[in-house]
Amino acid sequence: MSKLKIAIQKSGRLSEKSLELLKDCGIKISTSNRKLRTESPNFPIEVLFLRDDDIPQYVEQGVADIGILGENEVWEKDKNVAQIRQLGFAGCKLCLAIPKDEIYTDLSYFQDKKIATSYPRILGKFFQEKGINVKIEEIGGSVEIAPSIGLANAIFDIVSTGSTLLTNGLKQVETVVESQAVLISNKNLDAEKQAIVDRLLFRIEAVKQSSENKYILLNAPNEKLEEIIALLPGMKSPTVLPLAEKGWSSIHTVIKEDTFWDIIEQLKALGAEGILVLEIEKMIL
């Protein structure tokens, strides 16, 4: 039987999150005595630990069948691969920053300025679309130091908290794009490997659905059932069971994480009591 080869970053936060996702999908991966490749004993998958900026090329060439990496690397390398799913973790921003004492009004500030970056393709496309001419200085690392040593007037780089910018006398002035981890695929997988990808995607979807939803149980007065049910459509509709105490029912349902607190407040206002909130381990739609 064929094994699906998946490339993930060999170290760092994205690597840890990728391995955690596979674990949540029930796929066992040995990470002791970390090697550059390892196989799962309970799923037809082989993991290749690579540099994240090499993953698009390896997936395009078929060395790896699929890969997990940041969207920013997919955009920058611009290889002929299929982006098949955003994964919702390892979010970051790619921003423009200038010396903190400079006065900034808008993007016209960058006209004819030199900008240091490790992402020349993304940056060049952005300013081309804006009709602004800039000079791009491509460097591999320590981008933040470029203005202070006279290499560039500004930088374009990944920004998380902004503390590194401040330490180097810079300030963020524009967010160009936001990125997160994605799953990419070779465009010419055979039917057997595509079937394994579909199995993996099914598991990923169940894991992501569970993280985005909460299971709740509550007691509700019968005279308010219709109003409460209108707030709780659930996956199809809430489960309603009569309680031993007359005039009351128990309601079981699933609600979205991002609307959770607003709905809980409305339930309380309608007289709901004994609200129990549970994490969902897996959720199959």
C-alpha positions in Angstrom: 0.0 0.0 0.0 1.2 3.5 -0.9 2.3 5.9 1.9 1.5 9.6 1.7 4.6 11.7 2.2 3.9 14.9 4.2 6.5 17.6 4.7 6.5 19.7 7.8 8.9 22.3 9.3 11.7 20.5 11.1 11.7 22.8 14.2 9.9 25.7 15.8 6.3 26.6 16.7 4.8 25.6 13.3 6.5 22.2 13.6 5.0 21.6 17.0 1.5 22.7 15.9 1.7 20.5 12.9 2.6 17.4 14.9 -0.1 18.3 17.4 -2.6 18.4 14.6 -1.6 14.9 13.4 -1.8 13.6 17.0 -5.3 15.1 17.3 -6.2 13.3 14.1 -5.3 10.0 15.8 -2.1 9.6 13.8 0.9 8.4 15.8 4.2 10.0 15.0 7.4 9.2 16.9 9.4 12.4 17.6 12.0 10.8 19.9 15.5 11.0 18.4 14.2 13.3 15.8 15.2 12.1 12.3 14.6 13.8 9.0 11.9 11.2 8.2 9.6 8.9 10.2 6.5 6.8 9.5 3.3 6.4 11.4 2.5 2.9 12.6 -1.3 3.4 12.4 -1.9 5.6 9.3 -0.3 5.3 5.8 1.8 8.5 6.1 5.5 9.3 6.2 6.6 12.6 7.7 9.6 14.5 6.2 11.1 17.2 8.4 12.3 20.0 6.2 13.0 23.8 6.1 9.7 25.5 5.6 11.0 27.5 2.6 12.0 24.3 0.9 8.6 22.6 1.3 6.8 24.3 -1.7 9.5 23.1 -4.1 9.6 19.5 -2.7 5.8 19.3 -3.0 5.8 20.7 -6.6 8.5 18.1 -7.6 6.7 15.2 -5.9 9.4 14.5 -3.3 6.6 15.2 -0.8 3.0 14.7 -1.7 1.6 17.3 0.7 3.0 19.8 3.1 2.1 22.0 6.1 3.6 25.5 6.1 2.8 29.2 6.4 0.8 30.8 3.5 3.6 33.5 3.4 6.1 30.8 2.2 3.6 29.5 -0.4 3.0 33.0 -1.8 6.7 33.9 -1.8 8.0 30.7 -3.5 5.0 30.7 -6.0 5.4 27.1 -6.9 2.9 25.0 -8.9 1.1 23.5 -5.9 -2.5 23.3 -4.8 -3.5 25.0 -1.5 -6.2 22.7 -0.1 -7.0 24.0 3.4 -6.2 26.7 5.8 -5.5 25.2 9.2 -6.2 28.0 11.6 -2.9 28.1 13.5 0.5 29.8 13.3 -1.0 33.1 12.3 1.3 36.1 11.6 1.3 39.5 9.9 3.7 40.7 7.2 4.2 44.4 7.8 6.1 47.4 6.7 8.2 49.2 9.3 10.2 52.4 9.3 12.5 54.3 11.8 10.4 55.4 14.7 11.3 59.1 14.4 10.1 59.2 10.7 6.8 60.9 9.9 4.4 58.6 8.1 1.2 59.6 6.3 0.5 56.9 3.7 2.1 54.4 1.2 3.4 57.3 -0.9 6.1 57.6 1.8 7.8 54.5 0.2 8.2 56.0 -3.3 11.8 55.4 -4.4 12.7 54.1 -1.0 14.9 51.0 -0.4 13.2 48.3 1.6 14.9 45.3 3.1 13.0 42.0 3.2 13.2 38.2 3.0 10.0 38.3 1.0 10.8 40.2 -2.2 8.1 38.5 -4.3 5.2 39.4 -2.0 6.5 42.9 -1.4 7.2 43.6 -5.1 3.7 42.4 -6.1 2.1 44.6 -3.4 3.8 47.8 -4.5 3.4 47.1 -8.2 -0.4 46.8 -7.6 -0.3 50.2 -5.7 1.7 51.8 -8.6 4.6 52.8 -6.3 8.2 52.3 -7.3 10.4 50.9 -4.6 13.9 49.4 -4.5 13.9 45.9 -2.8 17.0 44.7 -0.9 16.7 41.0 -0.4 18.4 39.6 2.7 18.1 36.3 4.5 17.9 37.3 8.1 18.2 40.0 10.7 16.0 42.3 8.6 15.3 44.7 11.5 18.9 45.9 11.5 18.9 47.1 7.9 17.8 50.7 8.5 20.3 51.3 11.3 23.3 50.2 9.3 22.2 52.2 6.2 21.3 49.2 4.1 17.7 50.3 3.6 15.2 53.0 4.5 12.5 50.5 5.8 11.8 46.8 6.2 9.1 44.3 5.3 9.0 41.3 7.6 6.9 39.1 9.9 5.6 40.9 13.0 4.1 39.3 16.0 4.2 41.5 19.1 6.3 44.3 17.6 8.9 44.2 20.4 11.7 43.3 18.0 10.8 46.4 16.0 10.9 48.6 19.0 14.3 47.2 20.1 15.7 48.1 16.8 14.2 51.6 16.7 11.4 50.8 14.2 7.7 51.2 14.1 5.1 49.3 12.2 3.2 51.5 9.7 1.3 49.1 7.4 0.1 45.5 7.5 0.4 44.1 3.9 -1.0 40.6 4.4 -2.0 38.2 7.2 -0.9 34.6 7.0 -1.6 31.2 8.7 -0.6 27.6 8.3 -2.0 25.8 5.3 -2.0 22.4 3.8 -0.7 22.2 0.2 -0.6 19.3 -2.2 1.1 18.2 -5.4 -1.3 18.6 -8.3 -0.6 15.2 -9.8 -1.4 12.7 -7.0 -2.5 9.3 -8.1 -5.9 8.0 -7.0 -4.5 5.9 -4.1 -2.7 8.9 -2.6 -5.6 11.2 -3.1 -7.8 8.8 -1.2 -5.3 9.0 1.7 -5.4 12.8 1.5 -9.2 12.7 1.6 -9.1 10.5 4.8 -6.7 13.0 6.4 -8.8 16.0 5.4 -11.9 14.2 7.0 -10.0 13.9 10.3 -8.6 17.5 10.1 -12.1 18.8 9.5 -13.4 16.9 12.6 -10.6 18.3 14.7 -11.1 21.8 13.5 -14.9 21.7 13.9 -14.4 20.5 17.5 -12.1 23.4 18.3 -14.5 25.9 16.9 -17.6 24.7 18.7 -18.8 24.1 22.3 -21.3 21.5 23.5 -23.8 23.0 26.0 -26.6 21.6 28.2 -29.0 23.8 30.0 -32.3 23.8 31.8 -35.0 26.1 30.4 -38.6 27.1 31.4 -41.1 25.6 28.9 -42.7 29.0 28.3 -39.4 30.2 26.9 -38.5 27.2 24.8 -39.4 28.7 21.5 -37.3 31.8 22.1 -34.4 29.8 23.4 -34.5 27.2 20.6 -34.4 30.1 18.1 -31.0 31.1 19.6 -29.7 27.5 19.4 -30.1 25.9 16.0 -27.3 23.4 16.7 -26.0 21.1 14.0 -29.6 20.5 12.8 -31.8 21.4 15.8 -31.3 21.2 19.6 -32.3 18.1 21.6 -35.1 18.9 24.0 -35.9 16.5 26.9 -38.5 16.9 29.7 -37.2 17.3 33.2 -38.7 15.6 36.3 -39.8 19.0 37.5 -42.9 20.1 35.6 -42.6 23.2 33.4 -38.9 22.7 32.6 -36.9 21.0 29.9 -33.3 20.1 29.3 -31.7 21.4 26.0 -28.6 19.9 24.5 -26.9 21.6 21.5 -23.7 22.8 19.9 -22.8 26.5 19.4 -19.9 28.3 17.7 -17.0 29.4 19.8 -17.0 32.9 18.3 -20.7 33.6 19.3 -20.5 31.7 22.6 -20.6 34.5 25.2 -23.2 36.6 23.4 -25.5 33.5 23.2 -24.9 32.6 26.9 -25.9 36.1 28.0 -29.1 35.9 26.0 -29.9 32.5 27.4 -29.5 33.8 30.9 -31.8 36.7 30.1 -34.5 34.2 28.9 -34.3 32.3 32.2 -32.0 29.4 31.3 -30.4 27.8 34.4 -27.7 25.2 35.1 -25.8 25.9 31.9 -23.1 23.3 31.4 -20.4 23.9 28.8 -18.2 21.0 27.5 -15.2 20.8 25.1 -15.8 18.7 22.0 -13.0 16.2 21.3 -14.1 15.4 17.7 -17.0 16.6 15.7 -18.2 14.7 12.6 -20.6 16.6 10.3 
